[in-house]
């Protein structure tokens, strides 16, 4: 059975380029939902629908090659096992 939860990624974003990275992501409709997880370290989290994961990873590869993001990793969706009501 396919999960109803999005894939979950975290990455650090070069502080000076945070707005650029967010704008790049939002220029593609519904590719991912991004959120700053830790403003001090510029750690972002990304919730990515399975239908756009390929495109998201292509964009992330480009942003990494340009030095705008680093330490991209796919993690278990932190909301999937949450007992809190969102």
C-alpha positions as CSV (number, residue, x, y, z in Angstrom):
1,X,0.0,0.0,0.0
2,X,1.4,3.4,-1.0
3,X,2.0,5.9,1.8
4,X,-0.2,9.0,1.9
5,X,2.7,10.9,3.4
6,X,5.2,12.9,1.3
7,X,8.8,12.1,1.1
8,X,10.8,14.1,3.7
9,X,14.1,15.8,3.1
10,X,16.3,18.1,5.1
11,X,19.1,20.3,3.8
12,X,21.2,23.3,4.9
13,X,20.9,26.3,2.7
14,X,23.6,28.9,2.3
15,X,22.3,31.7,4.5
16,X,22.7,34.5,2.0
17,X,20.8,32.6,-0.7
18,X,17.8,31.4,1.4
19,X,15.4,33.6,-0.5
20,X,16.7,32.5,-3.8
21,X,16.4,28.8,-3.0
22,X,12.8,29.4,-1.7
23,X,11.9,31.4,-4.8
24,X,13.3,28.7,-7.1
25,X,11.3,26.0,-5.4
26,X,8.1,28.0,-5.5
27,X,8.5,28.8,-9.1
28,X,7.5,25.2,-9.8
29,X,3.9,24.6,-8.7
30,X,3.5,21.9,-6.1
31,X,7.0,20.5,-6.4
32,X,7.6,20.6,-2.6
33,X,6.5,22.4,0.6
34,X,9.6,24.0,2.2
35,X,9.9,25.3,5.8
36,X,12.8,26.6,7.9
37,X,13.4,24.1,10.6
38,X,16.3,25.9,12.3
39,X,17.0,29.6,11.4
40,X,20.3,29.6,13.2
41,X,21.8,26.9,11.0
42,X,19.6,27.6,7.9
43,X,18.3,24.0,8.1
44,X,15.3,23.6,5.9
45,X,12.8,20.7,5.6
46,X,11.0,19.7,2.4
47,X,7.8,17.7,2.1
48,X,7.8,16.3,-1.4
49,X,4.9,14.5,-3.1
50,X,5.9,11.2,-4.7
51,X,4.7,12.5,-8.1
52,X,7.3,15.4,-8.0
53,X,10.2,13.7,-6.2
54,X,12.1,13.2,-9.5
55,X,11.9,16.9,-10.4
56,X,12.7,18.0,-6.8
57,X,15.9,15.9,-6.8
58,X,16.9,17.3,-10.2
59,X,16.5,20.9,-8.8
60,X,18.3,19.9,-5.6
61,X,21.2,18.4,-7.6
62,X,21.5,21.7,-9.5
63,X,21.3,23.8,-6.3
64,X,24.0,21.6,-4.7
65,X,26.3,21.9,-7.7
66,X,26.0,25.7,-7.4
67,X,26.8,25.6,-3.7
68,X,23.5,27.0,-2.6
69,X,22.5,23.9,-0.5
70,X,24.4,21.2,1.2
71,X,23.9,18.1,3.2
72,X,20.7,17.1,1.5
73,X,19.3,13.9,3.1
74,X,16.1,11.9,2.8
75,X,14.7,11.0,6.3
76,X,11.6,9.3,7.6
77,X,8.7,11.8,7.5
78,X,8.6,13.3,11.0
79,X,4.8,13.6,10.8
80,X,4.2,10.0,9.8
81,X,4.7,8.7,13.4
82,X,3.6,11.8,15.2
83,X,0.9,11.4,17.8
84,X,0.1,15.1,17.6
85,X,-2.9,16.3,15.6
86,X,-1.7,18.7,12.9
